[in-house]
Amino acid sequence: MRKRDEIRLMLSAARSMEVTASNVTRLPEDNHDPAHHAHRRDGWWQIVDAAGAHWKIAPDPTEVTLLLGDS
């Protein structure tokens, strides 16, 4: 299976899923240009949204259980 087909299959399976990003690691270049981190995060959000899934961010790992409780 080609990589593009794998991604398409994964995205079709993601419909109506809840995606929670937690403990997101900033790359060294993010410290020099915080917009770089925001751009990369927005790119992931667009992929998740295009798949029909829902996106939440829990900057603090302790918030994950609170967010999951809201689902």
C-alpha positions in Angstrom: 0.0 0.0 0.0 1.4 3.5 -0.9 1.9 6.1 1.8 -0.8 8.3 0.3 -3.3 5.4 0.4 -2.5 4.7 4.0 -3.1 8.3 4.9 -6.4 8.4 3.0 -7.5 5.1 4.8 -6.5 6.5 8.2 -8.4 9.8 7.6 -11.5 7.9 6.5 -11.4 5.9 9.7 -11.1 9.2 11.7 -14.6 10.4 11.0 -16.4 11.6 14.1 -13.4 10.8 16.4 -12.3 13.1 19.2 -8.6 13.9 18.9 -7.0 15.3 22.0 -3.4 16.7 21.7 -1.5 16.7 25.0 2.0 17.4 26.0 2.9 18.8 22.6 6.6 19.2 22.3 7.9 22.4 20.9 10.8 22.1 18.5 13.9 24.3 18.9 12.9 26.5 16.0 9.6 27.2 17.8 11.5 29.1 20.5 13.0 31.4 17.9 9.7 31.9 16.1 6.5 31.0 18.1 4.5 31.4 14.9 6.2 28.2 13.6 4.6 26.2 16.3 1.2 27.7 15.7 1.5 27.1 12.0 2.4 23.4 12.5 -0.4 23.0 15.0 -2.9 24.6 12.6 -1.8 22.2 9.9 -2.6 19.2 12.1 -5.9 20.8 13.0 -6.8 21.1 9.3 -6.0 17.4 8.7 -8.1 16.3 11.6 -11.0 18.7 10.6 -10.8 17.5 7.0 -11.2 13.9 8.2 -14.4 14.9 10.0 -12.9 14.5 13.4 -13.0 16.9 16.4 -9.9 18.5 17.8 -9.1 19.6 21.4 -5.8 20.7 22.9 -4.8 20.0 26.5 -1.6 22.0 27.1 -1.4 20.6 30.6 -1.5 16.8 30.8 -3.6 17.0 33.9 -6.4 18.5 31.8 -6.7 15.4 29.6 -9.1 13.7 32.0 -11.2 16.8 32.2 -11.4 17.1 28.4 -12.2 13.4 28.0 -15.0 13.7 30.6 -16.6 16.4 28.4 -16.7 14.0 25.4 
